[in-house]
Amino acid sequence: MRVTSLRMQNFRSFEDSGEVPLKQINVLIGANNAGKSSVIRALHIVQDGAGGYGADVRSDASQADVVLQFDSTGGVPSGWPTPDPRLTAEIFKSGQENVNIFGSQHVFMARKIPSAEPDHFIVPYLSKRKVYAYTEQINEAQLKQIDTNMTTLTAKLDRISNKNFPAHDFYAKACHEILGFEVTCGASPNGKKPGVYLPDYSFLPLEQMGEGVANLVFFLCTLVVSKNKLFLIEELENDLHPAALKALLDLILESSKDNQFVISTHSNIVVTHLCSHPDSQLLKVTAERGKLPTTSSIAVIPDERAARMEVLRELGYAFSDFDLWEGWLLLEESSAETIIKDYLIPWFAPALKRVRTVSAAGVGNVEPIYKDLHRLVLFTHLESTRKTLTWVRVDGDDAGQQALEKLGKTFSLSGDQIKAFDQPQFENYYPHLFAARAQQVLAITDGKAKKDEKEDLLKQVCGWLDKDAERGKSALEESARTVIEDLKAIVRQFKESAICRKTYGD
């Protein structure tokens, strides 16, 4: 079951939002106090446990209405009556509230969606979720209760950390991949408390760890046991390192097969990560600055390149010159990126000056960097660019071949998109004058010393090429012949692409 649309009338900052369509993944952006939390609140209010309601009515109105449209194709939680496609909430200034889950416009019943497993529908993960302490007693009521804070974490963690629980392995794997350790429960004076066992068998309580650990663990405990639910998430990025955030977003994408998400954020990482999903949308909430009472509006950001890139700029996306590039060439090492960008492209493949070269700084970084690029391109809805204007080139050694094989399987890439050079190290393409020195450097076994010597050799080669361009061009034409041929093949693909034809003509 999922919510297909939402409408708010005289609800908090909204006079009338109009009918807002919702997809499987919905990301809300907007300035502070624009009204993002009002959207989250409107969805949450139809389930028990949302708190007081009188203040949700606009100051210039006496009644507020929230209308949700449902698609119950995937089934409804057990214990629910079969819902009408429409669910209506009426809220009055006095605080009285009627929620009608049967859909009749004439009979309003004071009944809300249950807030306990398994009959709940909404999972709130709100900005005020933090607590100073966790309940140490464990019982069935705490385990099943769906709260707006993390008080009941101990009970949920006690269940999920049991090795016999069906979702334990998934939870443990996620913990180790994101945190590097598994958070479980240990004994406390009044029952149990969340934390981690140390190698000396002592127990480190969760309260002594960073806020990001608690946030992540609480979210995982709920995510891994949820199906056919609506997650309402505010500021998921808070207290999380970007690497941990990306890993958590990957889990959300996987979980979106079974659950619906509405997420408010100020993070470009969240936006590009989630809004590259085919069943996602980006919603911008705005309000006229300085006007009181605040009046908000909400609109879907269109699936257009310019509109989505403007969103990236507003969120401070680091790739500020993204719109200047019409293709991307990802290279394993900085030495290859320098020689190709500064010499081979200008001298032998000038059409690729509109292609951004990116160094992965090591074979281990090729896949994560391509993954970020892949999401960025999908976010801006340049699907044809991903398929035809993104290339990966790595060294021809075993590590490079293994990286390509993994990349190809993960992203369904093949052919000219991903290739290995015919030499195991790019230094073998330097002008023949430097061949002996290159072999000496590549034979060094100490990692740091080898890195320093490779950087020094690259500076020597660049200095030699800069001193006499004609001599350098002639030398590279001989030593890097196969790389040049590959770049010329990329030029042909680049010119044949729809985007390039649109820019430069046929």
URVENNOR-V296591 format. One record per residue. N is the residue number from 1. RES is the residue in one small letter. PSI is psi in degrees with one decimal (999 if undefined). OMEGA is omega in degrees with one decimal (NA if undefined). D_CENTER is the distance of its C-alpha to the mean C-alpha in Angstrom with 2 decimals. Layout:
n = {N | N}
res = {RES | RES}
psi = {PSI | PSI}
omega = {OMEGA | OMEGA}
d_center = {D_CENTER | D_CENTER}
This chain:
n = {1 | 2 | 3 | 4 | 5 | 6 | 7 | 8 | 9 | 10 | 11 | 12 | 13 | 14 | 15 | 16 | 17 | 18 | 19 | 20 | 21 | 22 | 23 | 24 | 25 | 26 | 27 | 28 | 29 | 30 | 31 | 32 | 33 | 34 | 35 | 36 | 37 | 38 | 39 | 40 | 41 | 42 | 43 | 44 | 45 | 46 | 47 | 48 | 49 | 50 | 51 | 52 | 53 | 54 | 55 | 56 | 57 | 58 | 59 | 60 | 61 | 62 | 63 | 64 | 65 | 66 | 67 | 68 | 69 | 70 | 71 | 72 | 73 | 74 | 75 | 76 | 77 | 78 | 79 | 80 | 81 | 82 | 83 | 84 | 85 | 86 | 87 | 88 | 89 | 90 | 91 | 92 | 93 | 94 | 95 | 96 | 97 | 98 | 99 | 100 | 101 | 102 | 103 | 104 | 105 | 106 | 107 | 108 | 109 | 110 | 111 | 112 | 113 | 114 | 115 | 116 | 117 | 118 | 119 | 120 | 121 | 122 | 123 | 124 | 125 | 126 | 127 | 128 | 129 | 130 | 131 | 132 | 133 | 134 | 135 | 136 | 137 | 138 | 139 | 140 | 141 | 142 | 143 | 144 | 145 | 146 | 147 | 148 | 149 | 150 | 151 | 152 | 153 | 154 | 155 | 156 | 157 | 158 | 159 | 160 | 161 | 162 | 163 | 164 | 165 | 166 | 167 | 168 | 169 | 170 | 171 | 172 | 173 | 174 | 175 | 176 | 177 | 178 | 179 | 180 | 181 | 182 | 183 | 184 | 185 | 186 | 187 | 188 | 189 | 190 | 191 | 192 | 193 | 194 | 195 | 196 | 197 | 198 | 199 | 200 | 201 | 202 | 203 | 204 | 205 | 206 | 207 | 208 | 209 | 210 | 211 | 212 | 213 | 214 | 215 | 216 | 217 | 218 | 219 | 220 | 221 | 222 | 223 | 224 | 225 | 226 | 227 | 228 | 229 | 230 | 231 | 232 | 233 | 234 | 235 | 236 | 237 | 238 | 239 | 240 | 241 | 242 | 243 | 244 | 245 | 246 | 247 | 248 | 249 | 250 | 251 | 252 | 253 | 254 | 255 | 256 | 257 | 258 | 259 | 260 | 261 | 262 | 263 | 264 | 265 | 266 | 267 | 268 | 269 | 270 | 271 | 272 | 273 | 274 | 275 | 276 | 277 | 278 | 279 | 280 | 281 | 282 | 283 | 284 | 285 | 286 | 287 | 288 | 289 | 290 | 291 | 292 | 293 | 294 | 295 | 296 | 297 | 298 | 299 | 300 | 301 | 302 | 303 | 304 | 305 | 306 | 307 | 308 | 309 | 310 | 311 | 312 | 313 | 314 | 315 | 316 | 317 | 318 | 319 | 320 | 321 | 322 | 323 | 324 | 325 | 326 | 327 | 328 | 329 | 330 | 331 | 332 | 333 | 334 | 335 | 336 | 337 | 338 | 339 | 340 | 341 | 342 | 343 | 344 | 345 | 346 | 347 | 348 | 349 | 350 | 351 | 352 | 353 | 354 | 355 | 356 | 357 | 358 | 359 | 360 | 361 | 362 | 363 | 364 | 365 | 366 | 367 | 368 | 369 | 370 | 371 | 372 | 373 | 374 | 375 | 376 | 377 | 378 | 379 | 380 | 381 | 382 | 383 | 384 | 385 | 386 | 387 | 388 | 389 | 390 | 391 | 392 | 393 | 394 | 395 | 396 | 397 | 398 | 399 | 400 | 401 | 402 | 403 | 404 | 405 | 406 | 407 | 408 | 409 | 410 | 411 | 412 | 413 | 414 | 415 | 416 | 417 | 418 | 419 | 420 | 421 | 422 | 423 | 424 | 425 | 426 | 427 | 428 | 429 | 430 | 431 | 432 | 433 | 434 | 435 | 436 | 437 | 438 | 439 | 440 | 441 | 442 | 443 | 444 | 445 | 446 | 447 | 448 | 449 | 450 | 451 | 452 | 453 | 454 | 455 | 456 | 457 | 458 | 459 | 460 | 461 | 462 | 463 | 464 | 465 | 466 | 467 | 468 | 469 | 470 | 471 | 472 | 473 | 474 | 475 | 476 | 477 | 478 | 479 | 480 | 481 | 482 | 483 | 484 | 485 | 486 | 487 | 488 | 489 | 490 | 491 | 492 | 493 | 494 | 495 | 496 | 497 | 498 | 499 | 500 | 501 | 502 | 503 | 504 | 505 | 506}
res = {m | r | v | t | s | l | r | m | q | n | f | r | s | f | e | d | s | g | e | v | p | l | k | q | i | n | v | l | i | g | a | n | n | a | g | k | s | s | v | i | r | a | l | h | i | v | q | d | g | a | g | g | y | g | a | d | v | r | s | d | a | s | q | a | d | v | v | l | q | f | d | s | t | g | g | v | p | s | g | w | p | t | p | d | p | r | l | t | a | e | i | f | k | s | g | q | e | n | v | n | i | f | g | s | q | h | v | f | m | a | r | k | i | p | s | a | e | p | d | h | f | i | v | p | y | l | s | k | r | k | v | y | a | y | t | e | q | i | n | e | a | q | l | k | q | i | d | t | n | m | t | t | l | t | a | k | l | d | r | i | s | n | k | n | f | p | a | h | d | f | y | a | k | a | c | h | e | i | l | g | f | e | v | t | c | g | a | s | p | n | g | k | k | p | g | v | y | l | p | d | y | s | f | l | p | l | e | q | m | g | e | g | v | a | n | l | v | f | f | l | c | t | l | v | v | s | k | n | k | l | f | l | i | e | e | l | e | n | d | l | h | p | a | a | l | k | a | l | l | d | l | i | l | e | s | s | k | d | n | q | f | v | i | s | t | h | s | n | i | v | v | t | h | l | c | s | h | p | d | s | q | l | l | k | v | t | a | e | r | g | k | l | p | t | t | s | s | i | a | v | i | p | d | e | r | a | a | r | m | e | v | l | r | e | l | g | y | a | f | s | d | f | d | l | w | e | g | w | l | l | l | e | e | s | s | a | e | t | i | i | k | d | y | l | i | p | w | f | a | p | a | l | k | r | v | r | t | v | s | a | a | g | v | g | n | v | e | p | i | y | k | d | l | h | r | l | v | l | f | t | h | l | e | s | t | r | k | t | l | t | w | v | r | v | d | g | d | d | a | g | q | q | a | l | e | k | l | g | k | t | f | s | l | s | g | d | q | i | k | a | f | d | q | p | q | f | e | n | y | y | p | h | l | f | a | a | r | a | q | q | v | l | a | i | t | d | g | k | a | k | k | d | e | k | e | d | l | l | k | q | v | c | g | w | l | d | k | d | a | e | r | g | k | s | a | l | e | e | s | a | r | t | v | i | e | d | l | k | a | i | v | r | q | f | k | e | s | a | i | c | r | k | t | y | g | d}
psi = {142.4 | 157.4 | 126.9 | -23.2 | 159.5 | 139.6 | 133.0 | 129.0 | 124.4 | 33.0 | 110.5 | -116.1 | 0.6 | 121.8 | -51.1 | 110.5 | -14.5 | 177.1 | 116.8 | 114.4 | 146.0 | 139.3 | -165.6 | -38.4 | 124.3 | 121.8 | 124.0 | 128.4 | 162.2 | 163.3 | 166.0 | 137.8 | 16.7 | -28.6 | 11.1 | -44.0 | -28.2 | -37.6 | -46.6 | -44.7 | -40.9 | -35.9 | -38.4 | -30.0 | -19.5 | -3.3 | 144.6 | 151.8 | 4.1 | -12.8 | -167.0 | 156.7 | -21.6 | -36.0 | -9.1 | -12.3 | 133.6 | 150.3 | -24.0 | 18.2 | 164.7 | -12.8 | 143.6 | 149.0 | 137.3 | 125.4 | 125.0 | 137.8 | 135.7 | 152.1 | 111.3 | 24.7 | -39.8 | 6.1 | 166.0 | 157.9 | 148.1 | 143.4 | -14.2 | 145.3 | 153.7 | 117.1 | 149.2 | 154.7 | -13.6 | 136.4 | 128.2 | 137.5 | 129.2 | 127.9 | 133.4 | 157.5 | -31.7 | -11.6 | -9.6 | 141.2 | 138.2 | 130.1 | 126.5 | 106.4 | 5.0 | -14.7 | -8.7 | 135.1 | -0.4 | -28.4 | 110.0 | 123.9 | 140.0 | 67.7 | 135.7 | 168.3 | 134.1 | 152.2 | 33.1 | 146.0 | 146.4 | 7.7 | -2.5 | 160.7 | -33.0 | 134.3 | 105.0 | 133.6 | 78.8 | 167.5 | -25.0 | 35.7 | -17.4 | 148.8 | 161.3 | -22.9 | 156.2 | 141.8 | 129.0 | -20.2 | 143.2 | 123.4 | 173.7 | -38.3 | -43.5 | -37.2 | -41.4 | -15.7 | 135.6 | 106.5 | 169.1 | -4.8 | -173.3 | 22.0 | -40.3 | 17.4 | -38.7 | -46.3 | -42.7 | -36.5 | -36.1 | -37.4 | -49.9 | -26.1 | -2.7 | 121.6 | -18.2 | -6.9 | 135.2 | -35.7 | 5.7 | -46.5 | -40.4 | -43.2 | -47.9 | -42.0 | -42.4 | -42.5 | -48.2 | -37.7 | -35.4 | -43.4 | -29.5 | -2.2 | 162.8 | 129.2 | 132.6 | -157.0 | 145.3 | 167.1 | 146.5 | 168.4 | -28.9 | 14.5 | -104.9 | 162.5 | 151.5 | 147.8 | -159.3 | 135.4 | 131.8 | 165.4 | -27.8 | 13.0 | 1.6 | 166.2 | 127.8 | 112.5 | 150.6 | -30.6 | -22.1 | 4.5 | 174.3 | 156.9 | -33.3 | -34.0 | -47.3 | -45.2 | -46.6 | -44.3 | -43.7 | -42.6 | -42.8 | -40.6 | -34.5 | -41.4 | -42.6 | -13.9 | 8.2 | 141.2 | 135.2 | 37.1 | 165.2 | 115.6 | 127.3 | 112.6 | 127.5 | 126.0 | 58.4 | -29.0 | -14.3 | 129.7 | 13.2 | 134.4 | 145.0 | -37.7 | -42.7 | -38.1 | -45.1 | -40.0 | -39.0 | -37.4 | -34.4 | -39.2 | -37.4 | -43.4 | -41.7 | -42.1 | -20.4 | -10.8 | -28.8 | -17.3 | 157.1 | 148.5 | 137.1 | 118.7 | 126.9 | 143.8 | 159.6 | 11.9 | 127.2 | -25.0 | -45.5 | -43.6 | -53.2 | -33.8 | -49.8 | -35.5 | 9.7 | -7.0 | 140.2 | -28.5 | 52.6 | 164.4 | 156.4 | 124.8 | 128.2 | 126.3 | 127.9 | 158.3 | 144.5 | 123.2 | 132.7 | -9.8 | 126.5 | 141.4 | 152.1 | 132.6 | 115.7 | 157.0 | 158.4 | 136.4 | 148.5 | 128.0 | 123.1 | 154.9 | 61.3 | 142.7 | -48.7 | -42.8 | -41.9 | -33.9 | -31.6 | -37.0 | -42.9 | -40.8 | -43.1 | -31.7 | 6.0 | 32.4 | 132.6 | -28.3 | 66.0 | -24.8 | 25.8 | -40.1 | -5.3 | -10.0 | 141.4 | 6.0 | 165.7 | 134.6 | 108.1 | 124.6 | 148.3 | -45.3 | 155.0 | -28.7 | -43.7 | -41.8 | -40.2 | -49.7 | -42.3 | -46.3 | -44.6 | -19.4 | -55.1 | -41.7 | -51.3 | -36.1 | -32.9 | -18.6 | 58.8 | -21.4 | -20.3 | 10.0 | -19.3 | 5.3 | 130.0 | 123.4 | 138.2 | 131.2 | 130.9 | -13.4 | 44.9 | 144.7 | -29.9 | -18.6 | -4.7 | -50.6 | -49.1 | -35.6 | -40.6 | -36.2 | -43.8 | -42.6 | -42.1 | -46.1 | -39.3 | -43.6 | -42.0 | -37.2 | -40.4 | 7.4 | 44.2 | 60.7 | -38.1 | -30.2 | -44.3 | -37.0 | -31.8 | -17.1 | 27.3 | 123.5 | 149.5 | 131.6 | 129.4 | 169.0 | 154.9 | 21.4 | -179.1 | -39.8 | -40.1 | -43.1 | -40.1 | -38.8 | -41.0 | -40.5 | -44.1 | -43.1 | -42.3 | -40.9 | -40.5 | -40.3 | 9.7 | 49.4 | 148.1 | 179.8 | -137.1 | -10.1 | -42.0 | 123.3 | 157.3 | 143.6 | 158.4 | -5.9 | 144.5 | -22.8 | 139.8 | -23.3 | -21.2 | -12.1 | -1.4 | 156.3 | 145.6 | -24.3 | -28.9 | 10.5 | -45.9 | -44.7 | -38.8 | -42.7 | -36.7 | -43.9 | -43.9 | -19.7 | -10.7 | 133.6 | -27.0 | 123.4 | -49.6 | -43.3 | -40.0 | -43.0 | -44.6 | -42.1 | -36.0 | -39.8 | -41.0 | -40.7 | -41.9 | -41.1 | -39.9 | -45.0 | -45.5 | -39.7 | -39.9 | -41.2 | -38.7 | -29.6 | -35.0 | 97.3 | -42.4 | -41.9 | -43.3 | -42.1 | -42.5 | -39.8 | -44.1 | -31.4 | -29.8 | -48.7 | -32.0 | 33.0 | -45.9 | -32.4 | -41.4 | -43.1 | -39.8 | -42.4 | -38.0 | -32.9 | -38.0 | -38.1 | -44.6 | -42.9 | -39.8 | -44.8 | -25.7 | -11.7 | 152.7 | -40.6 | -42.4 | -39.2 | -37.3 | -35.9 | -45.4 | -8.9 | 168.4 | 999}
omega = {175.7 | 176.6 | -178.7 | 177.9 | 180.0 | 173.2 | 179.9 | 177.7 | -177.2 | -178.8 | -180.0 | -175.1 | -177.7 | 169.5 | 175.3 | -176.7 | -168.2 | 179.9 | -177.8 | 179.5 | 178.4 | 176.6 | -178.5 | 175.7 | -177.8 | -177.8 | -179.4 | 174.1 | 179.5 | -179.2 | 174.6 | 179.2 | 178.2 | 179.7 | 179.9 | -179.7 | 177.5 | 178.1 | 178.1 | -178.9 | -179.1 | 178.3 | -176.8 | -170.2 | -178.6 | 177.7 | 176.7 | 175.4 | -178.9 | 177.1 | -176.4 | -169.6 | -174.6 | -178.5 | 179.4 | 178.1 | 179.8 | -175.9 | -178.5 | 179.3 | 178.8 | -176.5 | 175.3 | 179.2 | 173.7 | -179.1 | 176.8 | 173.2 | -175.4 | 164.4 | -175.8 | -177.6 | -177.1 | -179.4 | -179.4 | 178.7 | 177.8 | -178.3 | 177.2 | 164.3 | 177.7 | -172.5 | 167.7 | 177.0 | -177.3 | 173.8 | -173.8 | 172.7 | 173.3 | -178.0 | -177.9 | -178.4 | -178.5 | -176.6 | 176.7 | -179.5 | 174.5 | 176.2 | -177.0 | -179.7 | 178.2 | 174.1 | 179.4 | 179.3 | -175.2 | -177.4 | 179.8 | -177.2 | 179.8 | -177.8 | -177.8 | 176.0 | 179.5 | -179.4 | 177.6 | 177.1 | -2.6 | -171.8 | 178.8 | 176.2 | -173.3 | 174.6 | -178.9 | 176.6 | -165.7 | -175.8 | 179.5 | -175.7 | -174.1 | 175.6 | 178.8 | 179.9 | 179.3 | 177.5 | -176.2 | 178.0 | -178.2 | 174.6 | -174.7 | -178.9 | 179.0 | -179.8 | -174.4 | -175.5 | 176.2 | -175.7 | 177.3 | 176.6 | -173.0 | -176.9 | -174.4 | -176.7 | -176.2 | -178.7 | -178.9 | 179.8 | 178.3 | 178.7 | -172.5 | -178.1 | 174.6 | -175.1 | 178.6 | 179.3 | -173.1 | -175.8 | -175.0 | -175.7 | 178.4 | 178.4 | -178.0 | 179.5 | 179.1 | 178.2 | -177.2 | -179.2 | -175.2 | -175.9 | -174.8 | 179.2 | -179.5 | 175.8 | -176.7 | 178.9 | 175.6 | -178.0 | 177.3 | -179.2 | -176.6 | -179.6 | 178.8 | 175.9 | -179.2 | 178.7 | -175.4 | 173.5 | 179.9 | -177.9 | 179.5 | 177.8 | 173.9 | -173.7 | 178.3 | -177.6 | -179.5 | -179.9 | -179.3 | 176.9 | -179.6 | 179.4 | -178.9 | 179.3 | 179.9 | 178.9 | -175.8 | -178.3 | 179.2 | -179.8 | -179.4 | -178.8 | -179.1 | -174.9 | -172.8 | 180.0 | -174.1 | 174.5 | 179.6 | -178.7 | 175.4 | 177.5 | 175.0 | -170.2 | 175.0 | 171.2 | 178.9 | -173.9 | -176.2 | 174.1 | -179.8 | 172.7 | -178.9 | 179.8 | 178.0 | 179.2 | -179.9 | 178.9 | 179.0 | 177.8 | 175.3 | 178.2 | 177.3 | 178.3 | 178.4 | -178.0 | -178.3 | 173.1 | -175.7 | -174.4 | 177.9 | -176.7 | 168.2 | -169.5 | 173.3 | -174.7 | 168.6 | -172.1 | 175.3 | 177.6 | 179.2 | -177.0 | -176.9 | -178.5 | -173.8 | -175.0 | 168.6 | 178.8 | -176.6 | 179.5 | 179.9 | 173.4 | 179.9 | -178.0 | 179.7 | 178.4 | -177.7 | 175.9 | 179.6 | -174.8 | 176.0 | -179.0 | 178.7 | -6.5 | -179.0 | 177.2 | -174.8 | 171.2 | -177.7 | -177.8 | 176.1 | 173.6 | -176.2 | 178.9 | -179.8 | -174.5 | -176.2 | -178.1 | -178.1 | 176.8 | 175.5 | 175.6 | 178.8 | 179.2 | 179.9 | -179.4 | 175.8 | -179.0 | -173.1 | -177.9 | -170.8 | -179.7 | -177.7 | -173.6 | 178.2 | -173.4 | -178.9 | 176.4 | -176.8 | 177.5 | -178.0 | -176.6 | -175.0 | -172.7 | 179.1 | 179.1 | 177.9 | -178.4 | -179.5 | -177.5 | -178.5 | -176.6 | -171.4 | -174.2 | -173.0 | 178.9 | 179.6 | -174.1 | -171.4 | -177.2 | -173.8 | 178.2 | -178.4 | 175.0 | 176.8 | 178.3 | -179.6 | 173.7 | -177.5 | 176.4 | 177.5 | -179.5 | 177.8 | -176.0 | -179.7 | -178.8 | -175.7 | -176.4 | -179.9 | 179.2 | 176.7 | -179.9 | 178.4 | 178.7 | 178.5 | -179.7 | 179.9 | -179.4 | 178.1 | 180.0 | -179.9 | 174.5 | 173.4 | -177.6 | 179.4 | 177.4 | -179.8 | -175.3 | -171.5 | -173.3 | 174.6 | -177.8 | 176.8 | 177.1 | -179.3 | 177.0 | -175.6 | 177.9 | -177.1 | -179.0 | 178.4 | 179.5 | 178.6 | 179.1 | 178.8 | -179.9 | 179.6 | -179.5 | -179.4 | 180.0 | -176.1 | -173.0 | 179.5 | 179.4 | 178.8 | 174.9 | -174.5 | 179.4 | -179.5 | -178.3 | 172.4 | 173.1 | -179.0 | 175.5 | -178.1 | 178.2 | -174.8 | 178.9 | 178.7 | 177.8 | 177.6 | 176.8 | -173.9 | 177.6 | -175.5 | -174.7 | -178.2 | 179.2 | 179.4 | 179.6 | 177.0 | -178.4 | -177.9 | -179.9 | -179.9 | -177.1 | 178.9 | -172.7 | -177.3 | 179.6 | 179.5 | 179.0 | -179.8 | -178.6 | 177.4 | 177.9 | 179.1 | 178.1 | 179.1 | 178.0 | 178.3 | -179.1 | -179.5 | 177.6 | 179.1 | 179.2 | -179.4 | -175.2 | -179.7 | -174.0 | -178.6 | 177.2 | -179.2 | 179.7 | -179.9 | -179.1 | 179.9 | 178.6 | 179.1 | -172.8 | -176.1 | -174.4 | -176.3 | 177.0 | 178.4 | 178.3 | 178.7 | 178.3 | 178.3 | 175.2 | 176.7 | 177.1 | -179.2 | 177.9 | -179.3 | -177.7 | 180.0 | -175.9 | -179.2 | -177.5 | 179.0 | 179.0 | 179.3 | -177.5 | -172.1 | -175.6 | -179.4 | NA}
d_center = {23.42 | 21.13 | 21.76 | 22.31 | 23.27 | 24.01 | 26.86 | 27.88 | 31.40 | 32.79 | 29.90 | 29.15 | 28.16 | 28.31 | 31.73 | 30.48 | 26.93 | 28.20 | 26.54 | 22.75 | 21.29 | 18.36 | 16.29 | 14.43 | 11.12 | 12.14 | 10.53 | 13.40 | 14.04 | 17.47 | 19.79 | 21.04 | 23.54 | 22.57 | 22.23 | 18.64 | 20.06 | 22.87 | 20.70 | 19.22 | 22.83 | 24.31 | 22.34 | 23.04 | 26.71 | 27.74 | 27.28 | 29.62 | 28.69 | 27.24 | 30.23 | 32.76 | 32.70 | 35.52 | 33.55 | 31.03 | 33.80 | 34.01 | 36.91 | 38.78 | 38.59 | 40.01 | 37.64 | 33.96 | 32.62 | 29.27 | 29.17 | 26.58 | 26.96 | 26.07 | 25.79 | 27.17 | 27.18 | 25.29 | 27.83 | 28.12 | 28.20 | 31.59 | 33.98 | 32.84 | 35.30 | 34.13 | 32.48 | 33.46 | 30.66 | 31.10 | 30.58 | 32.14 | 32.22 | 35.02 | 34.99 | 38.11 | 38.90 | 40.93 | 37.87 | 39.05 | 36.37 | 36.75 | 34.06 | 35.16 | 33.26 | 35.99 | 35.51 | 39.08 | 39.48 | 42.77 | 42.32 | 39.84 | 39.51 | 38.35 | 35.92 | 32.21 | 29.58 | 30.18 | 27.94 | 28.69 | 27.59 | 27.90 | 28.83 | 26.04 | 23.49 | 21.24 | 19.19 | 18.89 | 16.58 | 17.98 | 18.22 | 21.71 | 20.85 | 22.31 | 25.85 | 28.51 | 29.63 | 28.87 | 31.57 | 33.40 | 35.18 | 33.68 | 34.84 | 33.81 | 33.33 | 30.82 | 28.97 | 28.64 | 28.18 | 24.96 | 24.94 | 23.04 | 23.25 | 23.13 | 26.92 | 27.06 | 24.61 | 27.58 | 28.63 | 25.25 | 24.77 | 28.33 | 27.67 | 24.49 | 25.97 | 29.04 | 29.09 | 30.76 | 28.09 | 26.41 | 22.79 | 23.74 | 22.89 | 19.31 | 18.99 | 20.86 | 18.87 | 15.54 | 17.45 | 18.91 | 15.84 | 13.94 | 17.11 | 19.80 | 22.00 | 22.44 | 23.17 | 26.12 | 29.16 | 32.45 | 35.79 | 36.51 | 39.76 | 38.85 | 36.93 | 33.56 | 30.72 | 27.22 | 26.93 | 27.22 | 30.39 | 31.35 | 33.38 | 36.60 | 35.90 | 35.45 | 32.68 | 30.16 | 29.18 | 25.64 | 27.06 | 27.75 | 24.16 | 21.46 | 19.89 | 16.44 | 18.05 | 19.51 | 16.44 | 14.51 | 17.67 | 18.43 | 15.15 | 15.59 | 19.22 | 18.52 | 15.60 | 17.60 | 20.66 | 19.39 | 20.13 | 20.84 | 19.52 | 17.81 | 15.32 | 15.70 | 13.33 | 14.16 | 12.46 | 10.21 | 9.84 | 13.63 | 15.35 | 12.48 | 12.59 | 9.67 | 10.21 | 10.34 | 7.27 | 5.28 | 7.91 | 7.67 | 4.34 | 6.39 | 9.20 | 8.22 | 8.00 | 11.24 | 12.70 | 12.38 | 15.37 | 17.39 | 15.93 | 15.03 | 12.57 | 13.30 | 11.12 | 12.52 | 10.98 | 12.30 | 9.32 | 8.62 | 5.58 | 4.23 | 6.41 | 6.06 | 2.86 | 4.59 | 7.82 | 8.53 | 9.53 | 13.33 | 13.92 | 11.70 | 13.04 | 12.78 | 15.63 | 17.34 | 19.78 | 22.70 | 26.04 | 29.12 | 29.41 | 32.57 | 33.57 | 34.47 | 33.87 | 30.30 | 29.73 | 26.20 | 25.06 | 21.90 | 21.10 | 18.68 | 17.42 | 19.10 | 17.73 | 19.47 | 18.61 | 20.42 | 18.97 | 15.31 | 16.25 | 18.10 | 15.09 | 13.57 | 16.99 | 17.22 | 14.11 | 15.68 | 13.62 | 15.55 | 16.20 | 18.81 | 20.95 | 18.43 | 20.75 | 23.65 | 22.49 | 22.98 | 22.08 | 20.62 | 22.52 | 20.78 | 23.51 | 23.79 | 26.00 | 26.74 | 30.35 | 29.52 | 27.26 | 30.12 | 32.89 | 31.13 | 29.82 | 32.99 | 35.70 | 35.09 | 33.14 | 35.58 | 38.62 | 37.90 | 34.88 | 34.72 | 32.86 | 29.74 | 29.82 | 27.23 | 24.92 | 22.67 | 23.37 | 20.87 | 21.98 | 19.94 | 22.63 | 23.19 | 22.75 | 20.37 | 17.78 | 18.10 | 15.58 | 12.59 | 13.53 | 14.00 | 10.63 | 9.14 | 12.06 | 11.67 | 8.38 | 10.17 | 13.23 | 12.03 | 10.58 | 14.09 | 15.62 | 17.60 | 17.65 | 21.10 | 20.00 | 17.69 | 20.68 | 23.45 | 22.51 | 20.34 | 22.43 | 22.18 | 25.32 | 26.02 | 29.29 | 31.58 | 31.90 | 30.91 | 27.60 | 26.66 | 27.76 | 25.79 | 22.57 | 23.26 | 24.09 | 20.84 | 18.82 | 21.05 | 20.58 | 16.79 | 16.48 | 20.03 | 21.31 | 25.02 | 28.02 | 27.90 | 24.13 | 24.08 | 27.33 | 28.96 | 31.72 | 35.14 | 35.65 | 34.07 | 33.57 | 33.15 | 36.04 | 38.35 | 37.89 | 39.31 | 42.78 | 45.46 | 46.98 | 44.14 | 44.12 | 46.12 | 44.14 | 40.86 | 42.20 | 43.27 | 39.84 | 38.04 | 40.54 | 39.55 | 38.09 | 36.99 | 33.30 | 33.56 | 36.91 | 35.69 | 32.72 | 35.15 | 37.68 | 35.24 | 34.22 | 37.92 | 38.79 | 36.16 | 37.72 | 41.13 | 40.13 | 38.54 | 41.64 | 43.89 | 42.05 | 42.10 | 45.81 | 46.93 | 44.49 | 46.91 | 47.60 | 43.94 | 43.11 | 45.95 | 44.92 | 41.29 | 42.51 | 44.33 | 42.07 | 38.68 | 40.09 | 37.63 | 34.61 | 36.21 | 36.83 | 33.20 | 32.17 | 34.78 | 33.36 | 29.94 | 31.88 | 33.35 | 30.03 | 28.69 | 31.80 | 31.62 | 28.13 | 28.01 | 26.16 | 28.70 | 31.58 | 30.41 | 30.35 | 33.48 | 35.39 | 36.77}
